[in-house]
Amino acid sequence: MKILNDSAVGKIHGINGPIIRVEHIRDTRDFFMSERVRVGEDGLMGEVVSLRNDPPLKTVTVQVYEDTAGLKPGTEVFGTGHPLSVRLAPGIAGHIFDGIGRQLDADGQTNDKKWPVRMLAKPGDKTNDGTFWSEVAETPSVIYKAILPIGAEGTVLSCVSDGEYTVDQVLLEIETPNGLRSFSLAQQQPVRVPRPIRRRLPLTRPLITGQRVIDGLFPIAKGGVAAIPGGFGTGKTMTQHQLAKWCDADLIVYIGCGERGNEMVEVLEDFSRLTDPRTGESLMARTVLIANTSDMPVAAREAGIYTGLAIAEGYRDMGYHVAVMADSTSRWAEALRELSGRMDEMPAEEGYPAYLASRLSAFYERAGYVENINGTEGSITIVGAVSPQGADFSEPVTQNTKRFVRCFWALDRRLAYARHFPAIDWMASYSGYAAELIQGEQAENRRKLLDILYEENRILEIIKLMGSESLPESQRLTLHMAKRIRGEFLRQDAYNPVDTFTPLSEQAAIVAGLLNG
């Protein structure tokens, strides 16, 4: 693909893996930070990450999201004048994309596909920022709602009638104070810039997962953030699969960041085969997959997190409750570390860049339960898997993640090896949402369950020192109760069609039976 008539043009001076340095820039227009660029005649996609002006040369550093094999000094780099963006349009839900928003399967966002559009706007209508102006039945489970961007206040001058149209056809014209503006179903959303909201709302509604150890002991709110740290084989991916399958979110955005390709294939196959209990349709109909497997370019892994968040924010603004599963943030942090090293930045703890904490904070801060600019309510809940090497929770990614999450589901290798799943360690896990989400009798029962489990842990320490023969009857009863709680409530079989999901009412009945039995 020959690139012509782009704004800024430079030539490659040096190449270091996915990082290229561009010099000899023509003074037609300067590059800018986070600008999307095209590299070479093949148009490899990249992004500006650093700018230097050392007369007589201007130097631009670009991270390339594709394999740089074959590039050489002197190859031209073309600016586009636009930031790295994802296209929000019908054809996202139910499909799989790479880390920079390119579709990997068929029959999704094709330019010539026509969608059944129902127009909500009519000539003469007054419009405001965030107004819904059309609807498209994107999948049997998701209605795509086209939204006017900021600065679209005015009067509808003309619009098409209901019918079938492509995403790029002009369907609406609005007379604004700044002139006539035209709109299609598609809009570009910069992935690194959060979409605007009116205000944040309190996190008082639970995200029901059907997983007893989560809903009953360590709940998460809609709009909340949670981390699932654990060593290899402890069930991080399986736990996220369970949450994605059964939580009561309207849409799932599953980001596979640096994980094995067969895991993404498993998600795609399972979700296509499973039936959504709310709609009776395929679970994939309300799922978006972002695939950045371990064999894909490392720079795209860093961008994939933001691509998923931009898509999630687009659906949140339509009034949906979105759950984002990031698997895993450790692989994303490793991508940051590799890119930082190639750019000769000063390393911090364990080689990670000094801005690791701020990047993690910015990622989790894009969650929340909000009032959108059009007055609707929506939420983004983020659940990030953390993969500390050697299950060392003192390493930088886990420690910095704990600073920014209120829900911490620590997975224990001993529980996993004992075939206790989900292997969430009740001694190391916590939830900062429990006081708001669990109240009344359920809160008292939760306290009793945790007291029994904590007391069991204390008694087991005594047994290690003195043996079990000297235990009084009350402590033996505690051990018996704790064993029942672990086996009948905390342990859950993901492959059992009855046990894989437990409604809240049944969870309460199980707890009452355990405590009163």
Buried (B, 14 or more C-beta within 10 A) or exposed (E): EEBEEBBBBBBBBEBBBBBBBBBBBEEEEBBBEBBBBBBBEEBBBBBBBBBEEEEEEBBBBBBBBBEBEEBEEEBBBBBBEBBBBBBBBBBBBBBBBBBBBBBBEEEBBEEEBEBEBEBBBEEEBEBEBBBBBBBBBBBBBBBBBBBBBEEBBBEBBBBBEEEEBBBEBEBBBBBBEEEEBEBBBBBBBBBBBBBBBBEEBEBEBBBBBBBBBBBBBBBBBBBBBBBBBBBEEBBBBBBBBBBBBBBBBBBBBBBBBBBEEEBBEBBBEBBEEBEBEEBEBBBBBBBBBBBBBBEBBBBBBBBBBBBBBBBBBBBBBBBBBBBBBBBBBBBBBBBBBBBBBBBEBEEBEEEBBEBBBEBBBBBBEBBBBBBBBBEBBBBBBBBBBBBBEEBEBEBBBBBBBBEBBBBBBBBBBEBBEEEBBBBBBBEEBBBBBBEBBBEEEBEEBBEBBBEBBEBBEEBEEEBEEEEEEEBEEEBEEBBEBBEBBBEBBBBBEBEEEEEBBBEBEEBBEBBEEBBEE
